[in-house]
Amino acid sequence: MSIKYGLLALLSDADAYGYQLRSRFESATGSVWPLNIGQVYTTLARLDRDGLIEGIGTDGDGRAMYRLTNAGRTELSGWWDTPVAHADRPRDELAIKIALAITTPGVDATAILQTQRRETIRHLQDLTRVKRQSDPDDLSWRLVAESLIFAAEAEVRWLDHCEASLVRHGRTRKTKPGNTSGAADGDSVKDPQATEGTTR
């Protein structure tokens, strides 16, 4: 994952300098994905060049301070609203996104979880359809497909766990009457493995 959106999210909360941003990022994500300070400053330079942030001088100790621009807010809003693609993830962008959503004021983490859950279920259904259409004697492809299916099923369970945790900690908006699962209106609440019969 590019650290671009992580830094934009942190700057949406408060102006900061490079070391502050690295510390806040690692604090928000439990230091699971430590950042190299060189990565931080390289990314800040690109964001400044692209007009997504701007320098606002220095603090009392001479450290360069940055703030988010309106263009940066628009870019960040688009990231919050867009499900994470199921592609190669050198860092788990989804876990980082949820951690930042929970710690960033004004972000509806529940809505982000529900949007991602819909996308993950759609992806799971696509994988299951491809598996059914493949040669049943092609063991290597079957195992690869099942690996992807298991990962998607686990992601759905993890997203459900995240939403339940938000409810337990009073960090979520109320659901509509009768919607006790935390799923968005129209979402299936069935276990996707049971629904799809993916590994039978």
C-alpha positions as a Python dict, from the first residue, in 0.01 Angstrom:
ca = {
    (1, 'M'): (0, 0, 0),
    (2, 'S'): (116, 353, -75),
    (3, 'I'): (128, 553, 247),
    (4, 'K'): (-27, 845, 59),
    (5, 'Y'): (-379, 804, 198),
    (6, 'G'): (-256, 726, 546),
    (7, 'L'): (-78, 1061, 561),
    (8, 'L'): (-374, 1244, 410),
    (9, 'A'): (-604, 1088, 671),
    (10, 'L'): (-374, 1194, 954),
    (11, 'L'): (-344, 1548, 820),
    (12, 'S'): (-723, 1574, 797),
    (13, 'D'): (-721, 1560, 1177),
    (14, 'A'): (-440, 1806, 1248),
    (15, 'D'): (-146, 1981, 1085),
    (16, 'A'): (179, 1798, 1152),
    (17, 'Y'): (544, 1745, 1064),
    (18, 'G'): (700, 1426, 932),
    (19, 'Y'): (799, 1252, 1254),
    (20, 'Q'): (459, 1330, 1406),
    (21, 'L'): (288, 1168, 1109),
    (22, 'R'): (501, 856, 1134),
    (23, 'S'): (429, 826, 1508),
    (24, 'R'): (55, 879, 1459),
    (25, 'F'): (42, 627, 1175),
    (26, 'E'): (217, 360, 1381),
    (27, 'S'): (2, 438, 1683),
    (28, 'A'): (-320, 409, 1479),
    (29, 'T'): (-215, 75, 1329),
    (30, 'G'): (-56, -79, 1638),
    (31, 'S'): (294, -49, 1488),
    (32, 'V'): (220, -354, 1273),
    (33, 'W'): (337, -165, 964),
    (34, 'P'): (628, 56, 1076),
    (35, 'L'): (714, 338, 838),
    (36, 'N'): (1059, 446, 730),
    (37, 'I'): (1088, 820, 791),
    (38, 'G'): (1240, 854, 445),
    (39, 'Q'): (918, 712, 298),
    (40, 'V'): (720, 969, 493),
    (41, 'Y'): (917, 1269, 367),
    (42, 'T'): (930, 1139, 10),
    (43, 'T'): (553, 1095, 13),
    (44, 'L'): (500, 1438, 169),
    (45, 'A'): (708, 1593, -110),
    (46, 'R'): (493, 1421, -375),
    (47, 'L'): (170, 1522, -203),
    (48, 'D'): (291, 1883, -185),
    (49, 'R'): (391, 1872, -553),
    (50, 'D'): (45, 1740, -645),
    (51, 'G'): (-134, 2010, -446),
    (52, 'L'): (-289, 1767, -196),
    (53, 'I'): (-103, 1921, 100),
    (54, 'E'): (88, 2242, 152),
    (55, 'G'): (371, 2360, 372),
    (56, 'I'): (274, 2613, 638),
    (57, 'G'): (615, 2710, 767),
    (58, 'T'): (791, 2563, 1067),
    (59, 'D'): (709, 2501, 1430),
    (60, 'G'): (904, 2642, 1724),
    (61, 'D'): (1178, 2385, 1674),
    (62, 'G'): (1219, 2456, 1304),
    (63, 'R'): (1035, 2146, 1178),
    (64, 'A'): (845, 2182, 849),
    (65, 'M'): (470, 2168, 908),
    (66, 'Y'): (208, 2050, 658),
    (67, 'R'): (-166, 2081, 622),
    (68, 'L'): (-428, 1926, 396),
    (69, 'T'): (-559, 2132, 102),
    (70, 'N'): (-913, 2124, -33),
    (71, 'A'): (-788, 1906, -317),
    (72, 'G'): (-639, 1673, -58),
    (73, 'R'): (-971, 1650, 126),
    (74, 'T'): (-1147, 1560, -198),
    (75, 'E'): (-886, 1292, -275),
    (76, 'L'): (-915, 1149, 76),
    (77, 'S'): (-1295, 1148, 63),
    (78, 'G'): (-1278, 943, -256),
    (79, 'W'): (-1050, 691, -82),
    (80, 'W'): (-1287, 656, 215),
    (81, 'D'): (-1576, 591, -24),
    (82, 'T'): (-1399, 337, -247),
    (83, 'P'): (-1365, -32, -149),
    (84, 'V'): (-1011, -164, -140),
    (85, 'A'): (-934, -364, -455),
    (86, 'H'): (-862, -734, -413),
    (87, 'A'): (-515, -712, -557),
    (88, 'D'): (-167, -763, -421),
    (89, 'R'): (-142, -607, -75),
    (90, 'P'): (219, -567, 42),
    (91, 'R'): (58, -402, 343),
    (92, 'D'): (-297, -483, 441),
    (93, 'E'): (-456, -162, 318),
    (94, 'L'): (-797, -264, 445),
    (95, 'A'): (-679, -313, 805),
    (96, 'I'): (-492, 18, 790),
    (97, 'K'): (-797, 192, 643),
    (98, 'I'): (-1024, 64, 921),
    (99, 'A'): (-773, 157, 1192),
    (100, 'L'): (-746, 509, 1053),
    (101, 'A'): (-1123, 541, 1006),
    (102, 'I'): (-1178, 457, 1373),
    (103, 'T'): (-922, 712, 1490),
    (104, 'T'): (-1003, 994, 1244),
    (105, 'P'): (-1275, 1236, 1367),
    (106, 'G'): (-1578, 1273, 1142),
    (107, 'V'): (-1529, 945, 951),
    (108, 'D'): (-1817, 694, 957),
    (109, 'A'): (-1626, 371, 1015),
    (110, 'T'): (-1948, 169, 1013),
    (111, 'A'): (-2033, 285, 661),
    (112, 'I'): (-1683, 198, 543),
    (113, 'L'): (-1712, -152, 691),
    (114, 'Q'): (-2051, -210, 529),
    (115, 'T'): (-1929, -87, 188),
    (116, 'Q'): (-1628, -315, 209),
    (117, 'R'): (-1842, -611, 318),
    (118, 'R'): (-2063, -574, 9),
    (119, 'E'): (-1757, -560, -215),
    (120, 'T'): (-1595, -862, -48),
    (121, 'I'): (-1913, -1070, -82),
    (122, 'R'): (-1934, -973, -451),
    (123, 'H'): (-1570, -1079, -493),
    (124, 'L'): (-1641, -1408, -314),
    (125, 'Q'): (-1932, -1479, -545),
    (126, 'D'): (-1714, -1409, -851),
    (127, 'L'): (-1446, -1647, -725),
    (128, 'T'): (-1701, -1919, -657),
    (129, 'R'): (-1847, -1883, -1007),
    (130, 'V'): (-1503, -1910, -1167),
    (131, 'K'): (-1423, -2218, -959),
    (132, 'R'): (-1745, -2390, -1064),
    (133, 'Q'): (-1667, -2324, -1430),
    (134, 'S'): (-1311, -2458, -1407),
    (135, 'D'): (-1186, -2809, -1483),
    (136, 'P'): (-1253, -3017, -1166),
    (137, 'D'): (-939, -3224, -1239),
    (138, 'D'): (-714, -2918, -1241),
    (139, 'L'): (-599, -2951, -880),
    (140, 'S'): (-343, -2670, -886),
    (141, 'W'): (-600, -2411, -999),
    (142, 'R'): (-860, -2551, -759),
    (143, 'L'): (-625, -2503, -464),
    (144, 'V'): (-540, -2149, -573),
    (145, 'A'): (-909, -2065, -613),
    (146, 'E'): (-991, -2214, -275),
    (147, 'S'): (-712, -2012, -115),
    (148, 'L'): (-868, -1692, -251),
    (149, 'I'): (-1215, -1806, -147),
    (150, 'F'): (-1104, -1887, 208),
    (151, 'A'): (-937, -1547, 232),
    (152, 'A'): (-1253, -1370, 118),
    (153, 'E'): (-1467, -1570, 363),
    (154, 'A'): (-1227, -1482, 643),
    (155, 'E'): (-1241, -1116, 545),
    (156, 'V'): (-1622, -1115, 567),
    (157, 'R'): (-1600, -1267, 916),
    (158, 'W'): (-1336, -1014, 1019),
    (159, 'L'): (-1546, -722, 891),
    (160, 'D'): (-1843, -855, 1090),
    (161, 'H'): (-1617, -878, 1395),
    (162, 'C'): (-1497, -519, 1343),
    (163, 'E'): (-1853, -389, 1325),
    (164, 'A'): (-1956, -584, 1634),
    (165, 'S'): (-1654, -442, 1817),
    (166, 'L'): (-1755, -88, 1721),
    (167, 'V'): (-2103, -153, 1860),
    (168, 'R'): (-1960, -290, 2185),
    (169, 'H'): (-1742, 16, 2225),
    (170, 'G'): (-2019, 261, 2135),
    (171, 'R'): (-1826, 379, 1828),
    (172, 'T'): (-2096, 332, 1564),
    (173, 'R'): (-2414, 498, 1448),
    (174, 'K'): (-2745, 325, 1519),
    (175, 'T'): (-2876, 81, 1263),
    (176, 'K'): (-3230, 98, 1131),
    (177, 'P'): (-3501, -82, 1329),
    (178, 'G'): (-3490, -455, 1270),
    (179, 'N'): (-3132, -449, 1140),
    (180, 'T'): (-2948, -613, 1425),
    (181, 'S'): (-2666, -759, 1219),
    (182, 'G'): (-2495, -429, 1151),
    (183, 'A'): (-2510, -506, 779),
    (184, 'A'): (-2623, -243, 534),
    (185, 'D'): (-2980, -260, 411),
    (186, 'G'): (-3011, -537, 152),
    (187, 'D'): (-2694, -718, 261),
    (188, 'S'): (-2718, -1089, 320),
    (189, 'V'): (-2633, -1184, 676),
    (190, 'K'): (-2578, -1550, 600),
    (191, 'D'): (-2240, -1714, 638),
    (192, 'P'): (-2096, -1677, 286),
    (193, 'Q'): (-1948, -2027, 302),
    (194, 'A'): (-2288, -2174, 377),
    (195, 'T'): (-2447, -1954, 110),
    (196, 'E'): (-2203, -2036, -165),
    (197, 'G'): (-2098, -2389, -76),
    (198, 'T'): (-1756, -2274, -191),
    (199, 'T'): (-1535, -2560, -79),
    (200, 'R'): (-1766, -2856, -112),
}
